Amino acid sequence: MGYPSVDWFDGWSLTGDFTTIDLLATTTSALNGALLARRPSHYRSYTVVGVLLIAMIGGITGSVTRDLLVNEIPAALTNPAYITLSLAAGIIGYLVALRPGELFRESLLQFVTSASLPWFAIVGAQKGVQVGLPTIAVLMLAVASATAARYVIDVSSGVTPKLFVRGEWYAGTALLAAVIWVVCDTFHLNRWVCAGIAFTVSFAVRVLATVRGWEEPMPSQRAGLRPHDDGPERDQDHNGA
């Protein structure tokens, strides 16, 4: 029985079936991962290789999670562009993180987080509709796709996952993008138009939430009950992305 020969350039694709948007999400999320790896709240004496691996986790975890949940071979394993762009974004993030000026890095981190969440959510919603999932499952798939990478990075860095703590509508941004995309698709609008509307609205909401300090509501507390204090690292993460 013969085996297929190795083709080093097989599978490369930058367009088609929402691949472009998926790669945009991958690149921005990988950059986000590299910046997080150098952030005080997440930094654990990572080597250069460690930073690049965190970037790759940030870049491909969302698409891998989405594809596995719908029983498909992950696109990141069949299209080399995913890993290549993740590593390239990781290098850029590493170099940016070495520059002085915490404010600059934090602003960039906020920007790429606000961009990657809607992109991954949009592709997740599109995939869910494509495979025929019910609406509630489509929305869940979208949120899982958008938040899986940050969850893995947080856990790897010993930080409470962003998904579970108060912040500037992190999961809410992903859910909003998915809902808008599904509503637009229901009216049979062009899918690029759907994506543009969903991204613009959810990105704007996330940026406004960050600038104005809009955060998810906390549950009511009984008298005398104090929230657990996670120390300075929690405070740093609470004030950032």
Secondary structure, 3 states (H helix, E strand, C coil): CCCCCCCCCCCCCCCCCCHHHHHHHHHHHHHHHHHHHCCCCCCCCCCHHHHHHHHHHHHHHHHHHHHHHCCCCCHHHHCCHHHHHHHHHHHHHHHHHCCCCHHHHHHHHHHHHHHHHHHHHHHHHHHHHHCCCCHHHHHHHHHHHHHHHHHHHHHHCCCCCHHHCCCCCHHHHHHHHHHHHHHHHHCCCCHHHHHHHHHHHHHHHHHHHHHHCCCCCCCCCCCCCCCCCCCHHHHHHHHCC
